[in-house]
Amino acid sequence: MITYTKLAVKGAATILVISLIAAFLGYVVRVILARSLTMEEFGLFYAVFGFLSLIGLFKSFGFDKALAKFIPEFLSKKDNDNIKSSIMYVIIIQLITNIIIIILVYIFSDFLAVSYFKSESVSDILKLMAIAFFIDSFVQVLKTAFQGFKEMVYFAGIDLIRMLLIIAVILLGLNIGYGILSPVYAYIIVPILLLIIFGFILTRKTFPDFLKSRFFVSKKLLKNISHYSIFILATSVAGVVLGYTDIVMLTYFSGLTAVALYSVALPTSRILIYFPRAIVGVLLPVTSELWAKKKFAMLREGMESLYKYSIIIIIPLVFMVFSYSDLIINVFFGSDYIDASLAMKILSIGMIFATLTGISVNFFAGITTTISHFISMVMGLIKTRKFITLKMPVAIWAKTLFSGILFIIIIWLLKEIISMNALAEAAIVLVISGAAYIGFLFLFGIVNMSEAKDLLRRIAK
């Protein structure tokens, strides 16, 4: 498993670094908007964003995600015609479904503005953002294609370039005086630029035989992709519902101020999941390849390691955010948004369950949000064991959770003892408690030196 370990770690490291930068820049976008717009305008923009994200669930029916599975399989057979045909099928499906959705949005925009958003000014923004989502859906096709080719720099890099360009356009728009239209125009212009840049990279560098390869109509290929996409759609429903139903419900029942607060809490807590998600991002194409080659022992060993180390990584991160939610919100968004602190604490706990859910979902693929993630996690673990014999590291999880509890207790004790500048205090407390957490991992036998050396040997070789 040496080759696959190195591949997974290298890919995970690549995704982690680029995704963290992109996530930070995405966070910067929210900070800029929160400090430049009124709370109602901020809530209005993300209410529209959440609404379109929810109905946009049906714009691809999971076909775009299928590329991450089928491209590796066709690559192993050097079947360029099927690779091109798969990409073209997805593009055609996206085109048809997106046109239907954008027409419906335009027809009902005035009605939605008054009856749902309760603001007539939303109508034009809703129409413009529908255009943005239409264009961006094809960017997602490029992204999953890069994932299928195992081009992790481009796969993660799309989001990095996206956020850099969005920040630039938003700042320009705010300086000119476009106000709330600044992010709207940014989300229209940037996907166009991404299509040009990364479309060129895909067809000229990653898949230079794209133009030479043949596109053909195959009922068998379309059937295989369709069957796979049905499952992807089901899992996407869960993911999108978890991510955006809360905002949709808050928009209707609680108003735009509540949406603004929630739009601060949710993305802050979701930053946590980028660490284990970096590992999971490599899982789908690698799983697909190992499954196709019937290397079940390697697959089982990799999955068991993922379940173990993802929890080791996520627990201290969750407890850090849980302990410093007030400070995080105050520093980045200002005291006006401090009421989002409690929601952030609850949502951060949900990221533990979301981590394990992500692993199970990506294995198969190659309302409160926290409770929903927990249910998804349990179902995913049960279903995964029907396909490969897995030994769930329950004892390790229990020890890790206990270590995490000790970790947060140390944080709380140190916060009572140390009194200085809030940021300096947080840095000192987290360094000490973090060192203690690492010590607990070795003390309780969660990890050992032999295991660590073996992992390093696999990566280096």
N, C-alpha and C positions, 0 to 999 in steps of 0.2 A: 504493500500500500504506500510505499515511499513516494512514488511519482504523484499519486493522487493527493497525498498529504501536502506535498510541496505546492502542487497546483492550487489546492484549496486555501492554504495559508497565504500564498502569494496573492491569489485573487481576493481573498478576504481583506488582506492588508491594503490592497489597492482600493477596494470599494470603501473600506473604513475611512481612510484618509480623505479621499475625494468626497465621500458622502457626508462626512462630518463638516468639511468646509462648506459644502453646498447647504447642509442643514443650518449651519451657523448663518450663512448669507440669507437663507429663507427667514430665519429668525430676525435678522437685521431689517428685512423688508417690513415685517410686522412692527418692529420698533419704530422705524421711520414713519410708517402710516399712523401708528398709535399716537405719536408725538406731533404729527403734522395735520391730522384730520380731527374733527370733533369725534367724541365717542360714538355718536349716532352714525356718522359717516363711516367710521371704522367698522362698526357692527353691520351697517348696510352692505358694504362691499363683501364682507365675509359671509353674510347671509345669502347673497346672490351666488357667491362662490360655492357655498355648501349645497344650495339647491341644485345648481347645475351639475355638481359632482354626483349628486344622488341620482338624478334622472339620466346622467351621462353613463350610468352603469350599463345601459343597454346599447350604447353606441358601437360596441365591438363584439358583444356576446362572448367575450373571452377568446376570440380568434387571435388577437394580437399576442396574448400570453402564450399561445400554442407554439409560436416560433421558437421560444426558448427550449422547447422539448424536441421538436421535429428537426430543426436545423442541425443539432449535434448528431442525430441519427443518420441523416442524409450525408453529412460531412464524412462520417466514418465509412460510408459506402462510395464517397466521391461522386455523389449524384447531384450535380449542379442544377440539372433541369428541375428536379423536385424542390430544391431549395428556392429557386426563382419562382416556381409555380406557387409554393406555399406563401411566399411574401406577397405575390400579386393577388392571391385569393383574399388575404387579410386586408389588403388595401381596398379592394373592390367592396368587401363587406363593410368596411369602415365608411366608405364613401356613401353607400346606400343608406345605412342606418343614421349617419350623421346628418344627411340632407333631410331625412324625415324628422329628426329631433329638432333641427334648427327651424324648420317650417312651423312645427307645433309651438315652439317658443315664441316665434313672431306673431302667430295667430292669437295666442292667449296672454301675451305680455302685459297688455293694459289691464286685463282682468286680474292677473296675478299681482300686479302692482297695488291695486286697490284692495282686493279681497285677502291676499295672503301677506304681502310685505307691508300693507297699510301705508304706502307712500307712493304717490303718483310719479315722483321723480325717478323711481326705480325702473320704470319701463324701458327707457333708452339704455340704461346701464345693463339691464338684463339682455337686451338684444345684442349689444356690443360684446358682452362676455360670452354669449352663445357662439358668436363668430370665433372668439379666442379658443373656446373649447373644441370647436370644429377643427381648427387648424392644428391644435396641439395633439389631437388624437392620432395624427399621422406621425408626429414626433415620437409618440409611444411605440409605434410600429418599428421605427428605427432603433429605439432603445432595446426592445426585446430581441430584435434581430442581432444586435451586437452581443447581447447576453448569450444567444444561441451559438454565436461564433466564438464565445469565450473571450471576447475583446472587452475585458473588464474596465480598462481605462476609458474607452468610449462609452461603455454602458453607464458608468457612474459619471463620466465627464459631461454628458449631456445636461444633467441637472446642475452641475457646477457652472457651466457656461450660461445656462438658462438664468440662474440667479444673479450672476454678475451683470448680464445684460438688462435684466428686469430692474435691478437697483439703479443702473445708469439711466434708464429711460424714466423711471419714477422720479429721480432727483431732478432730471431735466424738466419734466412736466411740472413738478412742484415749484421750481424756480420761475418757470414761465407763468404760472398761475392757474394751471388746469385743475388743481384741487383733487377731488375724488376721481376725476377722469384720468389722472396720471397713472394709477395702477391698471386701469381698464385698458388704456392704449398700450401700456407695457406688455400686458398679457396677449395682445393681438400682434404686435410687431415682433416680439421675441421668437415665438414659434416659427414664423416665416423665415427668420434668419437661421434658426436651428435646422430647419428642413434643407436649406441651401447648403449649409456647412457640413452637416453630418450625412446628408444624402449623398454628397460628393464623396465623402470618406468611405461610406459603405460600398458604393458602386465602383469606386476606383482603387481603393486600397484593401479593404477587408474582403470584398467579394468582387475582384476585378473581372470575373467571368460573367457578371450579371447581364451585360448587354449581349454577350455571345450565347448565353444559355437560352434554352427554349422554354417558352411558357405554353403549357398544354392543359387541356381540360381533362381532368381525371376524376371520375366519380368516386373511385376508391380513396384517393388522396383527400378529396373534399369530405368524404364520409369519416375518415380517420381523424381529420382535424376537427370536424364538427362534434364527434363523440367526445373528444378530449376537451373541447371548448365548453361543452355542457357542464362538465365538472368545474372548470375554471370559472364559469359564470356563477355557479353556486357558491364557490369560495369567495369570489369577488363581491357577490351580494353581501356576504357576511362582513367583509372588510369595509366596503363602502358604507353599509348601514351603521357599523360601529363608528366609523369616522365622521359621518355627516348627518345621520338621523337626529342626533342630539341638537345640532344647529338648526335643522329644519323645524323641529318641534319648538325650540326656544324662540325662533323667529315668529311663529304664529301665536304662541301662548304667552310669551314673556316680553317680547319686544327687542329692539335692536341693541339696547344697552346690555341686556343679558347676553346677547350674541357676542358683543364686544368683549365682555369679561371671559366668556367661555373660549373665545378665539385666542385669548392670551394663555389660558390654562392648558388647553388641549395640546397645542403644538409644543409647548414647553415640556410637557411630560413625555411627548412622543419622541423628542430628541434622544431620550434614553435608549430607545430601541434600535438606534443606528449602530450601536456596538455589536449586539448579537446579529442584527440584520446583515451586517457586512459578511458574516460567515454564511448566513442563510442564502445570500445573494448568489453565492457560488454553487449552492447545493443543487439547484434545479438542473442545470446542464450536466453536472457531474453525476447526479443520480440517474438521469436519463441514459448516459453512456454506460455506467456500471450495470444498470438493469438490462440494457440491450446486450451487453457482453456476459450476462449471467454471473457477475462477480458479486454474489450475494454476501459472502463473508466480509469483503471489503466494505460493502454498503452498510452492513450491520455495525461493523466496528466504527465507521464514520458517524453513523447516526447516534450511537451511544455516546461518543465523544462530544457531539454537538449538544445533546441533552444535558450533559454534565457541565461543560465549560460555559455554555450560554447563561446558565443560572448563576454560576460563579461570578460572571461578569456583571450581570444585570442587577443582582440584589444590592450590592453596595451603592451603585449608581442611583437606584430607586430611593434608598434610604437617605442619600445625600440631598436629593431634590425634596424629599418629604421634610427634611429638617430645615431646609433653607428656602422654602417656597416664598416666604414674605420678602426675604432679601433679594431673591432673583427677580421678582416682579417689580419691586421698588427701584432697583438699579436700572433695569432695562425699559420698563414701561411707565414708571412713575407712580406716585401714591394714589392717583385716581383709579388705578386698576387693582389696588391691593385686595379688594373683595374677591378676586379670582383665586386667592391663596388656598382656600379650603378645597375648591374643585381640583386644583393642581395636585394637592396631596392625595386625593382619592384616585385620580386618573393615573398618577405615577405608580400606585400599587398595581393597577390594571396592566401595566407594561410587563410585569413578571409573567402573567398568564399569556399576554400577547406574544412574548418571546417563544414560548413552547408551541403556541398555535402556529406561528410562522414556520417553524421547523416541520411540523406535521403537514401543513398545507403545501409547502414546497416539495416535500417528499412525494405526495400524491400528484403534484403538478409536474414532476420529472420523473323600558330601555334603560339600563345603565351600562355604560361601556365596560366598566370593570367586571361586572358579573357576566356579561356576554363573552368577554375574552376568556373567563374562567371556564364557561360551558364549552366553548370552542376548543379549548386546550384539552379538556377531559375526553371529548369525542374524538379529537385528532389522535391522541395517544392510543385509545382503544382500537381505532381503525388501522393505524399504522402497523400494529402488531399482527394484524391478519395477513399482511403481505410479507413481512420478514420477521424472523424470530428476534425480538429485542428484549434485552434485560434492562428495564427501566431503573435508573440509579436513584431509587426512592430514598435509600439510606443516605446517599450523598446529598440529595436535595434537602433532606431534613437537617443534616449537619451544616450545610451551607446556609440554610435559613437561620439556624441557631447562631451561626457565626455572624450573620447579618444583624440579628437582634442585639448581640453583644456590641457590634459595630455602632449601631444607632444609640445604644445606651452610653457608650463612650463619648459619642458626639454630644449628647445632651448634658452629660456630666461636665465635659470640658467647656461647654458654652456657659455653664453656671460659674465655673472657676475663673475662666479667662475673660477679661473685660478690656477691650481696646477698640480701635476702628473696626467696623463690621467686616470689611473685606479682608483685612489682615487677620482678624480673629478666625474667620471662616477658613482661610488658607492654613493656618497653624493647626486648627482642629482637624481638618480633613487629612492633613499629612500624618498626624499622630494616629488618628482612628484608622486611616487606610493601611498604615504599617501594621497596626494591630490585627486588622482583618486578614492580611496576608499571613501573619503569624498563626492565626486561628486555622487557616486552611491546611497548614502543615501540621499543626498541633493535633487536630482532629482526624488526620489521615485522609482528608479530602483530596489532596494532592501530595505527592512525595517527590524526592529528588530524583529517584530512578525514572519515574514517569516523565518528569520535566526534561531530563537529559535525553530520554528516548524521543520525545517530541521534537526537541531541538535537532537531534540527529536526522530525523526524517525530513525536517525542513531544509537542513543544510546540504543533505546528500543529493 
